[in-house]
């Protein structure tokens, strides 16, 4: 199995850092089994950004975040559904994190 490059790991860690910062949780908790709402929301959005912005497949995202590919799929679908429904909390988080990451 191919290991992710240093630049891939660096960008994934940056996405996790900004996502955790937005939700006021420690970045390490995003990688953990913690199921508190803020941690889970941060993890879901991190999955979404890593998948779409880094163009990695679900298995690769799962390896980066210590998750199974089906969990990554569930996270991505949840964020898509909430963004589509214009959920204010998730939409604000998405916009804030995207601004911090790419501007």
C-alpha positions as CSV (number, residue, x, y, z in Angstrom):
1,X,0.0,0.0,0.0
2,X,1.4,3.4,-1.1
3,X,2.2,5.8,1.7
4,X,0.9,9.4,1.4
5,X,3.5,12.0,0.5
6,X,4.8,14.5,3.0
7,X,2.9,17.3,1.2
8,X,-0.3,15.3,1.3
9,X,0.1,14.7,5.0
10,X,1.0,18.4,5.6
11,X,-2.2,19.7,3.8
12,X,-4.4,17.1,5.5
13,X,-3.0,18.1,8.9
14,X,-3.6,21.8,8.0
15,X,-7.2,21.0,7.1
16,X,-7.6,19.2,10.4
17,X,-6.0,22.1,12.3
18,X,-8.3,24.7,10.8
19,X,-11.3,22.6,11.2
20,X,-10.5,21.8,14.9
21,X,-9.8,25.5,15.5
22,X,-13.2,26.5,14.2
23,X,-15.0,23.9,16.4
24,X,-12.7,24.8,19.4
25,X,-11.3,21.3,19.8
26,X,-7.8,20.0,19.9
27,X,-6.6,18.6,16.5
28,X,-5.6,15.3,18.0
29,X,-9.3,14.7,19.0
30,X,-10.3,14.8,15.3
31,X,-8.2,11.6,14.8
32,X,-9.5,10.0,18.0
33,X,-12.6,7.9,18.6
34,X,-14.2,10.8,20.5
35,X,-17.9,11.2,19.6
36,X,-18.7,14.6,21.2
37,X,-20.7,16.7,18.7
38,X,-18.0,19.4,18.2
39,X,-15.4,16.7,17.6
40,X,-17.6,14.7,15.3
41,X,-18.6,17.8,13.3
42,X,-15.0,18.8,12.9
43,X,-14.1,15.3,11.7
44,X,-17.0,15.2,9.2
45,X,-16.0,18.5,7.7
46,X,-12.3,17.5,7.6
47,X,-13.3,14.4,5.7
48,X,-15.3,16.5,3.3
49,X,-12.5,19.0,2.6
50,X,-9.8,16.3,2.3
51,X,-11.9,14.3,-0.1
52,X,-13.0,17.2,-2.3
53,X,-10.1,19.6,-2.1
54,X,-7.3,17.1,-2.1
55,X,-9.0,14.8,-4.6
56,X,-8.2,11.7,-2.5
57,X,-10.3,8.6,-2.5
58,X,-12.3,7.5,0.5
59,X,-9.8,4.8,1.5
60,X,-6.9,7.4,1.5
61,X,-9.0,9.9,3.5
62,X,-9.8,7.1,6.0
63,X,-6.1,6.2,6.4
64,X,-5.3,9.8,7.1
65,X,-8.0,10.2,9.7
66,X,-7.9,6.7,11.2
67,X,-11.3,5.8,9.8
68,X,-12.8,3.2,7.6
69,X,-13.7,4.2,4.0
70,X,-17.4,3.7,4.8
71,X,-17.2,6.1,7.7
72,X,-15.6,8.7,5.4
73,X,-18.5,8.2,2.9
74,X,-21.0,8.7,5.7
75,X,-19.2,11.9,6.8
76,X,-19.1,13.3,3.3
77,X,-22.8,12.5,2.7
78,X,-23.8,14.1,6.0
79,X,-21.9,17.4,5.2
80,X,-23.3,17.4,1.7
81,X,-26.9,17.0,3.1
82,X,-26.4,19.7,5.6
83,X,-24.9,22.1,3.1
84,X,-27.7,21.4,0.7
85,X,-30.2,22.1,3.4
86,X,-28.3,25.3,4.3
87,X,-27.8,24.3,7.9
88,X,-26.5,27.6,9.4
89,X,-23.9,26.0,11.7
90,X,-22.3,23.7,9.1
91,X,-22.6,26.3,6.3
92,X,-20.8,28.9,8.5
93,X,-18.1,26.4,9.5
94,X,-17.6,25.4,5.8
95,X,-17.3,29.0,4.7
96,X,-15.0,30.0,7.5
97,X,-12.7,27.0,7.1
98,X,-12.6,27.4,3.3
99,X,-11.7,31.1,3.7
100,X,-8.9,30.3,6.2
101,X,-7.5,27.5,4.1
102,X,-7.6,28.9,0.6
103,X,-7.2,32.7,1.1
